[in-house]
């Protein structure tokens, strides 16, 4: 029972196996596809700096102009990518949208280019072997563990360390980062090369490497510690989960009533944001319990 598991799938299964079942196995059609408009900034910037590294633009002149000239190409490519998993709908009235229209977003992308170059210079995120969008898939015990890191390089002096990075476009910076994502990539790298990277980190393209007074802000890069023991434990956990998932697929195909055994729902506060909420009775029941018909403001509501 060979299986494939990416970090996104691993995280999905850990959060709610039933949601994993819908997303990766049964794949029901959704009445309202996810609006991916808020992902466009990060994807567009990601393409620009992928070209910066893989085409060695960093080793040429007129770097900023070269990247600016390719903003629209990156944007159109980002739209194509994000539409594979949802739709692109610009809604000026949507208070949750990061931008009201494409022009506003593209203006921010252009402001990011010189800032990104400053981040790279400040943190010495360069090296002769620097490469972006690095495939890290590894076969282990007949299963494929998938992953693709944003940046991998041995930094120029004075560091000379091997670093693995993930670029982020979030306006919240390091507030909601997931260190396990980087450890997943490090696990795959170690499986291939027999040693782990020296440092793992997130790069936040929206934040300056220094404050207005010239001081270090610590907001543009966040380093993550990782030991070999952590990677051993992660690999053992991942292999246990992928075996369970593959066994579950076979069992559910033979006996649909075993779905709740192998892919049980984990109801929680995130249920209402799940794209499969309308298909999940457990999530709907949980949501109904935590959102009562009448919510008062006095102590009588808690029985005091």
Secondary structure, 3 states (H helix, E strand, C coil): CCCEEEHHHHHHHHHCHHHHHHHHHHCCCCCCCCECHHHHHHHHHHHHHHHHHHCCHHHCCCHHHHHHHCHHHHHHHHHHHHCCCCECCCCCCCCCCCCCCHHHHHHHHHHHHHHHHHHHHHCCCCCCCCEEEEECCEEECCEEEECEEEEEEECCCCCCCEEEEEEECCCCHHHHCCHHHHHHHHHHHHHHHCCCCCEEEEEECCCCCECCCCCECCCCEEEECCCHHHHHHHHHHHHHHHHHHHHHHHHHHHCHHHHHHHCCCCCCCCHHHCCCHHHCHHHHHHHHHHCCCCCCCCHHHHCC
